[in-house]
Amino acid sequence: MSPVSRRQFVAIGGAAGAGLVIGFYLPHKNSSAEVFSPNAYLRITPDNKVTIVCARSEMGQGVRTALPMILAEELEADWKQIEIEQAGASTLFGDQTTGGSASVRTTWDPMRKAGAQAREMLISAAALTWGVPRSGCTAESGRIKHAPSNRSLTYGELVAQASTLPIPTDVPLKQSKDYKIVGQRLARVDSLAKVKGEAVFGIDFRMPGMKFALLSRCPVIGGKVSAFDDKDSKKVFGVSYVGKISDSAVAVVADNVWGAMEGRRVLNVTWDEGPNKDLDTAAVVASLKQAASKKAANIYSAGDPAKTAGRKISAEYQLPFMAHAPMEPGNCTAHYQGGKCELWAPTQVPQDCRDSVAQAVGLDPDQVKVNVTLMGGGFGRRLEHDYAVEAALVSKAINAPVKVIWTREDEMRFSTYRPASLHQLHATVDGSGFPIALTHRIIAPSISGQKGQPGPNGVDPDLPDEAGPVYGIPNYAIDYVLTETPVPLGWMRSVYALQAAFALESFIDELAVAANKDPLAYRLHLLEKDQDLPYFTTTWKTGRMRGVLKLAAEKAAWDKPLPAGRYRGIACFGCFASYMAEVVEISMDGGQTENAQPKIHRVVAAVDCGQVVNPSILEQQIQGGVIYALTNALRAKITVEKGRVVQGNFDDYSPLRMDETPTVEVYAVSSTEAPTGIGEPSVPPVAPGLCNAIYAATKKRIRSLPILS
């Protein structure tokens, strides 16, 4: 190959002075496949500083490590030299929402391309610098090397030359067999700062002159402020402001958190309790049962279940409202300054925060700056932006920076909740007890619909990711009946998938028992044929589900007897394009008595999520998801009395304690497929796996969660 001529390149000036900035287009969810949002994920400066920008929010799931690993792999970077920068809300990054287990799966290709573009430009820059054929130059560990002459240059030394080159559109991407960074157990980049207490979460952020605020909200869902008397609040030392900032809240501002809490405690508010003052959980459950007979929207169909003949088996399952309950309560710091407003927010949706705050305080979105902090858990709660709007409104009212803080009780009682739901399943089985027809009717309110974003025919747009078919049953229907509720709804880790999986996988176990067959063997029979099951934009493959079931069973030694007093259950499910199977091993404290409770000893989890970026993070994600799901299955339940949420703290909404936490083993199917979701898929199989284990121990079937209600 001839030396590359400088005349073959088009100058793209402006980058050389500040360093090399690699831009590319990232598909936006509202854009067509041909339209991308320009983005800059990578900066390389002459001093050889390589900065990778993370445009998704870190809430413990490891994206500040995993996403840069993808780009660094294609860049052929030296991981030890990489610095990570957190992006705030921007128009340059496409959709920055961190949710739906989408961070890795939606940025895999764009970030690979960004790294490869930079690598190819640096190789070309080195070839031009040395005046040698490009074919003799290679990228390795942050340097471009020329083997024939034994020369090399760091990326920083090539910045000026590379900055004059056009960005290539068609670049070669590495094969998985050549990966050096992706697939490695690299330590999280923020672990040390967290261990040392130096990491800044939203609740940690401070700035000069900052005040603290707590809000008094109507205890009744949908209630409003009628009047308030602040004379006692203003007597509290440090309280500087008391005022109504919305129809439903009064803010108390002080120099410190204690002053704001005490000022709120003595504030006298008269509430207009509104139309929901008599609402209770019983009425919600009754509304679900009444709606069950209404016309349903079909979301999956194969064959015609109504035309099948054989033995009929039916069951009904019920799930309650659930709270996200992140360890870090809601908070946001805002500084409104007339023509602009700046936020420091632990948020999963920086762009939504920006837009909502802009509207609330009368600014344009580009006048609002959002700095994204670390989050002490999110689980979907921080897909809402109420914290940010409140902080901005209070800051505008007092003309000073302020941190709005929610107490644990605020977080529990004024939150959004995973919707309660009812599930009716019917099967027609053949002479061997296997289903030739199955219908699954989901009766539940729509989260997106309540927020003004209904899907076609009233089908919640999240259901395509979260309630698909698992088995290739010849006559199979999944139907959805939309209901309404005044209880505020929100997306919570695995959303509808937990509910759909609990019902389906409990029912499959019931069918196996009715057929007098082993639960694993029964499932494998249903999955024995390789089938593609098209469902909206995903095609579920029975072979991949069969693979994770076999892997989980093998690692759990399903074919070997358990010690006396031990029992196990199995379940599988697919959501966010990943396949998951879990075996739950238990004993019963209290033996066969009426008050016996399950003690979970071991959970064996197997996943097929395509290419694994970081095995350690994968394991941590699944372990955390299993523990979270066990809490949900055992005790999580939000109830409403007289329009008020009853639960208020971890005493009556108790998470799994350390001495209750089982061993969680994680195994991943080796794959070179593109990565799929991992933050949520471990949650859905846990509840049915646990309930199936309890049935194995007690011969009592659990059809309503939580187990220890």
N, C-alpha and C positions, 0 to 999 in steps of 0.2 A: 504494500500500500504506500502511496506517495505521501510526503509530508503534507499536513493540512495547511492550506493557504489561509492567511488572515482575511483575505478578501472574500472567503466563503462564509464568513460570519457577519452578522448584522449587529451593530452596537445596540445595546439596550441600556444606555447610560443612566446615571443616577444612583446605581448601586455600588459602584466601586469605592466611593468615598466612605460610606458607612459600613461596607462589608458586602458579602454576597447574600442576597435574599432569594430563596427559591420559592416561586409561586406556582400554584397549580389550581385546578378547578375541582371543587368538591360538590358532588351532586346534592342539591337541596331537595327536601322532601316534596316541595311544591313546584319543583322544576321538572322539565322533561329530561329524558336521558341525554339529550344533546346540550343542555344548558347547565353550566356549573357556576358556583360562586367562587371568585378568585380568592386565594388563601395563601398565607405565608407561614409555614410551619417550621422553617429552618433558617437560622442565621449563622454565618461563619464570618468571623472578623480576622483581620491580618495578624492579630496576636494568637491565632489558632484556637480561639474560643468558639466552641460549637454549641449552639443553643437550639433546643427543640421545644417548640411551643405545644402545650397540651390544651386543646380546646374543649375538653370535657371536664366535668367537675369530679374532684376526688372526695369520696365519702367513705373510704375504707376498702374500696373494691380494687384498688391498685392501678387505676388508669394512668396516673402520673409516671408509672414505671412501664406498664405494658405498651401503651401507645408509642412512646419514644423508642422502645425496643424495635418496633416494626420499621420505623423510618431509619434508625441507626443500622439495622441489618442491611438494607439496600444501599445505604450510603457507604458501607464498609468503614464505619466509624470506629474509633477506639472508645468503647463504652466508658472507660474511666475518665475521659475528657468531656463527656456530655454534661451539659447543664440544662435543667428543665425550667421552663417558664410557664406559669399558668396564664392562660388567656382570659380576659374579661369579656363582657358582651361586645360583639362586633358584627359588622355586616360582612366580614371577610371569610367567615368559617362555615357558611351554610347553617344548618340547624345544629345548635350547640346543646340541645336537650340531652341530659344524661339520664336515661331511663330505657325501659324496654329491652334491657340486656343488649343494647345496640352499639356501645362505644367501640369495641374491637371489630364487630362484624360489619359496621358501616364505614369504618375508616381504614380497614385492612388494605384495600386496593389503592385508595388515594394516598395513604402515607407511604406505601411501598413505592408508588410512582414518584412521589416527591423525593424520596431518598435516591431512587435510581436516576432521576433527572439530574440531581446535584452531582452524583457520582460520575455520570457521563460527561457533564460539563467540566468537572475537575480533571478528568482524564484528557479531554481535549485541550484544556488550558496547559497542562503539563507538556503535551506533545508540541504545542505551539511554542512554549517557552524553550524547549530543548531543540526544536527543529527536527523532530524525529517522527517516524510513522506512528500513528496512534495505536496500531495493533501491538506494538511492543510495550505499551504502558498498561499497568494494572493498579487498581485501588486495593489497599490493604491497611487496616488498623490506623486510619486517619492520615495515610500518606499515599501519594502516587509514586509508583516505582517503575524504573526503566531497567529491566533485567539485563539487556545487552551491555549497557554502560555502567551498571551498578549504581545508578543515581536515584535519588528520591527527593521529594519535596513534601512538606506538610500541607494540609489543606489551607491553612492560614497563609502560607507563602504563595498560594495560587489564587487568592481572592481577587486581586486586581485584574488578572488576566481572565479569570472565569466570569467576572462581572460584565465583560464586554461581549459575551456569547449569547446567542438566542437559546431559549429554553426548548429542548427537544420535546416533541409530542409522543414519539414512538420509541420507547426505551426498553431494553431487555430486563426482565425481572428474574431474580435468582430462583432456582429450584430448591425445594425443601431440603434435599440432601446436602446442599452447600451452605445451609444456615450455620452461623457461628454465634449469633445472639438470640434470635428467636428459637424457642425451645429450651433455653437454658434457665436454670434456677437462680436468676439474678436477684439480689436483695432489693427490696423496695427502696426507692430513692429518698423517701421521707421518714423511714423507720427511726433512724438515729435522732432526728429532730423531735420526734414524738416521744421517744424514750427519755430524752433529756429535758422534755418540757419546753422546748423552744418552738415547736410548731404552732402556728397561729390558726386556731379555729375561729369561727365567727364570734363566739362568745368571749374569746380572748382579746379581740382587737380593741385597742385604745388609741385615742388621739387627743391633743391638747384642747381643753375647753369642753370636752364631751360631757353631756348630761346622760342620765339614765331614766328610762320611762317604763312603766307598766300600765296596761290598759284594763279598765273595768268593762266587762262585756256582759250582756244580758245572759243569765243562766239558762233561759229558755231558747230553744232553737228558733231562730228567725225573729227574736224579740228586738225591741228598739229602746233607745233612751227617751224617756218622757221628761224627766227633770233631774237635776242633781244639786246637792248642797255641799260646797267644798270648804266650809269654814273650819272644820276639824282637820281636814287634810292640810290646809295651809299653816296650821299650828305645828306640824311636824318639822323638825329641824332639817333644813336642806331642801325642802320642797319649794320649787320656784314657779311651777305652773300647773294648773288643773284646767282642762278644757275638753269640750266635745270635739272629736276629730272626724266622726262619721255618725250616721244615724244610729249605729249600734255600739259605740264605744266612747268612753271618756278616758283621757290620758292623764296620768299623774307623773310629773317630771321632778327629779331631784338630783342632788349632787352625787348620790351614790345609790346602789341598789336597795339597801335597807330602807333608806328614806322613801324611795318610790313605793316599796312594798307596804310600808307602814302607812304612807299617805293614802294608798289605795284601800287599805283595810278599813280605815275610818271614814272613807268617802261614802256619803249617803246618796244613793241613786234610786230614783223611782223609774221602774221599767214598764213599758208597754209590752206585755208578754205575747201579744199577737195570737195568731190562729192555732199555734201548736202547743198551747199550754196544757192540753189534756192528752197529748200524744204519749203512747207507751209502747214497749216492745211487743206486747200481745197484739196490739192493733196492727203493727207492721207485719207480724207473722200471718195474721188473719188476712191481710191484704194480698200477701203472696199466694195463699191457698185459694182465695177467691179468684185471683187472676189466672190460676193454672188452667182453667177451662177455656180461656180466651183464645182467639185465633193467634197462631204463632207464625213467626217468620222462619223459613227453613234456611239453615246455614251450611248444611252438608247433606247430600242425598246420594244413595246408591241403591239401586233396585227399588222395591216397594214393600216395606215391612207390613203394610196392611193386608197384603194378599198372601201372606204365608200361613201355613197351618202347622200345628204342633202344640206341644206343651207350653203354656204361658207362665212366665215368672215376672213379677213386678216388685219394685221397691221405691221408696221415697227417702230422700236425704235432705238435710237442712243445715245451713251454716249461718252464723250470726254476723252482725256488724263487728268489725275488728279495727283496732287502732294501730298506727304505725309504731308509736312508742320509741322513737330514737333516743339514745342516751343524752345527746345534747338537745335541750329544749329550743324552741324557736327563738331566733334573734336576728337583728340586722342593725347595722349602724348607717346612718344617713347624715349628709351635710348639704342642706339646701342653701344655695347662695344666690338667690334671685334668678339670674339667667342660666344657672346650671345646678345640677345636683349630683353628688357622688355617693355611691353606696359601697359598703363592705359587707358582702352577703354570703352566707353558706347556702348556696342555691344550686339546684339541679337545672334551672332554666334561666340563665343570665339574661338572655334576650327578652324573655317574657317579663322578668323583673324590670328591665329597662323600659319596655313599652308601657307596662302598667303604671309604673311610677311617673313616667312622662305624662300620661293622661291624667293621673290623679293630681299632680301639682301644676299642670298647665304648661308643660314644656314640650319641645320636640324630642323625639328619641335620641337624636345625636347630641342633645344637651345633657343627657344622663349618662354617667360613667359608672359601670358596675365592676367592682373588684371582687373576684371569686375567692373566698377563703376555703380552708378545709372544713369538712363537716363531720361532726360526731355521729355519723349515721344519717341516712336519708330515708331509705325504704319506700320512696315515692312521696313522702310528706313534703319534701322540698321541691316537688314539682309545682306546688302552689307558691304564690308570691305575695300572700297577705302580709307576711312579716315586713317585706320591703316597702309595700305601700304604706303601712302604718308608720314605719320609721320616717319615711319621707314627709308624710303629713305632719307628724309631730315636729320634725326639724323645721319645716316651713312655719309652723305655728309659733315656735320659740326663737326662730332665727339663730339657731346654733346647732352644732353637731350633737346627735343623740343616738344612744343605743336603746332600742326597744327589746325588752326581754320578756319571754313567756315563762311562767313557772311550770313545774311539772303538771300541776293541776290544770293550768291553762291549756297546755299541750294535749292533755287527755280529754278535756271537756269542750273545747272550742275548736276542735280539729276538723279534718275530713276523715271519712271512714270507708274501709272496704265494705261494699254493700252486702246486706243479708241476701240470701238466695235460697230457692227451693229447687230440687231436682227430682224429676220423675223418670224412672227408667223401666222399660218393658222389653222383654226378650221372648222370642219364640225359639225353642230348642229342638234339636233333632233327637233321634232315638238314643244317641250316645251322650246327650246332654250338652252338645255344643250349639251356640246360637246360629240360627240361619237368618235371624232378623233381630235388630236392636234399635230402639228409639231412646233418645236422651233429650228430655225437654228441660230447658233451663229457664227458670222464672226469676227474674231479677231486674232491678232498676239499672239504668244506663248511666255510668259515670260521665262519659262525654256528652250524652244527651242532656243531663242536668246542667252541664256547663255551657249549653248552647251550641254543641257541636254534634248533633245526631248523625248517625250513619244512615245509609239507604234502608228503607223499610223499618226504620227504628232500631236496626241492629247496631249495637255498640261497636264502633270501629276497632276496639281492642280485641274483640272475640276472634278475628282471623288469626291472631298470633297466639291465642291462649286457650282455645277450646276445640281443637281439631280432632279428627279421628285417629285412633291408635291401631285398630285392628281392621283387616280387610274382610269384614263381615259382608256377605253378598247383598243383604238388604239392611241398610243402615241409614238412620236419619238423626240429625242433631237439629233441634228446633229451639227458638228463643222467643220468650214472651216478655215483652217490655212492661215493667211496672213503674210506678212513681212513688217517691218518698220525699218528705221534707228534710230528712236527715242529710246533712251535707256529705257528699261522696267524694272520694279521692282514690287515685291509683296507689296501690300498696303492693309491695314485692310479690310478683307472680300474678297479681290482679285476679282475673277470672280463672286462671289455670289451676290454682289451688282448689277452687270450688268444683270445677269440672272433673279434676282428677280424683278428688275425694269420692265423688258420687260414682264415677265410672269404674274406678279400680276397686272400690268396695263391692260394687255390683258384680264385677267379673269374679271376684272371690266368692260371692254368694252363688253364682252359677257353677263354679268349680265344686263347691261343697254339695250342691244339689245333684251334680253329676257323679259325686263320689270320686273326684279326681284330684291329684296333687295340684295346688295353685300354680306352681311354676310350669309343670307339664301342660296344664290347661292353656296357659298363655302362649307357650311355645307352639302348641298345636294351632292356635288361632293365627300365629305369625309364621307358620312353616313355609308358606309360599311367598316368594319375592313379589311384592306388589307395590305399585306407585299409587298413592292416594292423594289426588289433587285437592287442595283446600285453599281457596283464595290465591294468594301469591306463593304459597309453600306447597311443595309436593312431599308428603311424608312417605318414607320408604320402610316397609315392614322388615326388610333385611337388617337395617340399621337398628331398629328397635329390638329385634331378636338378638342382635349382637350384644347390646348392653345388658339385656336380661341374662344371657348366658354368662357374661363376664361377672356380673354381680353375684349370680348364684354360685359360680365357681369359686370366687374369692370368699364367699360366705360359707363354703362347704355345705351347700344345700343338700347334697346327697348323703351327708353323714349325720348320724343322730346327735342331738344336743344333750348336754348334761341334764340330769333330772331337775325339773323346775324351770327349765328354760324353754322359750317358745319363740317362733319367728313368723313374720309375715313379709310378703313381697308385693311390690307395686311398680309400675312403670308409667311414664307419660312423656309427651313431647310438647315443648313450647319454645318460642323464640328460635325456631329452627334447630334445636338441640334435642337429643334423645337421652333419657335418664331412667335408670332403674335402681331401686334401693331395697335392701333386705334389712329389716328392723328386728333385732333380737331383744327379748324382754324376759323378766320374771314378774310375778305378781306379789307385791308386798301385801300380806294378809291372806295369802293362799286363795282358797275358793270362797272366802267370806263375802258378804254383800258389800263391804267397804274396802275390798281389796283394790289396790292401785298399781298401775304398771310402773315398773322400774326399767328404764331403758339402758341396756348394757352396751349395745354395739349397733352401729349403722354402717352397712357396707354400700357404698354408692359407686355406680359405674356410669360414665357419661361418654357420649359421642358428640363432640362439639367441633369437629374438624381439627385443623391445625391448632395445637396448643402453643400459645405465645410464651407463657411462663408457667411451668408446672407447679411451682410453689404457690403462686397467686391463685391458680386454678384450685388447688387443694384448699387454700384458705377460704376462697369464695364458697366452695361447696360445704365445707365444715360450718362456716357461718350460716349458710342457708339452711342446713339441716337443723342446727340449734334453734334458729329463728322459727322454723316450721314446727318443731316440737313444742315450743312455747305456744304457738297458735293452736295446735291440735289439742294440747292438754288443758290450757286455761284461758286463752284469749277470747274475750266476749265483752262487747260494749252493749249495755242495756240502757233503755230510756224510760224514765218515770216522770210523769207530769211535764213532759217536754224537756226534761233535763237529762244530760248524760250522767249516769250514776258513778262510774269509775273515775278515780281521780289521781291515783299514784300507783307505785309498784307494789303496794300492799294489797290492792284489790284488782290489779291487772299485772299479775306477777310473772316476770320472765323466768326462764329456766335458770336455776342456781348452779354454781360450780359443782356442787356435790351431786347434782342430778344429770350432769352432762355426760353423755356416753362417749366411748371411743368412736370416732368417725373415720372410716377408711375410704380413701378416694382412689379410683382407678379410671384412667382415660383410655378409650380405644385409640390406638395409633392411627393417625389419619393425615393425609396431605390435602384434604378438602379445605376450602376457605373457612376461617373460623366462624362459628355461630355463637349464640348467646350463652352466657354462663352465670350471670348474676342471679338469675331467677329460676332456672330449670330444676335446681336441686330441691326447691320448696314443695312442689305439688305432690310427688310420690310419698312424702313422709307421713302425712295424716292417714291415707289409706293403708300404707304399709304397717303403721303402728296399730290401727284398728283391726287389721287382719291378723296381726300377732295376738292381740287381745282375744279375738275370737278363737284362735287356736288354743289359747290358755283356758278360756272360760266357757266357750260355746255360746257366748252372748254377743249379738251383733250390735255394733254402734252405728247409728244412722244420723246422728246429730252431733255437731261440735259445739263447744269444746267437750272433751271426754270427761273432764272433772268438773262439769258445770253443777 
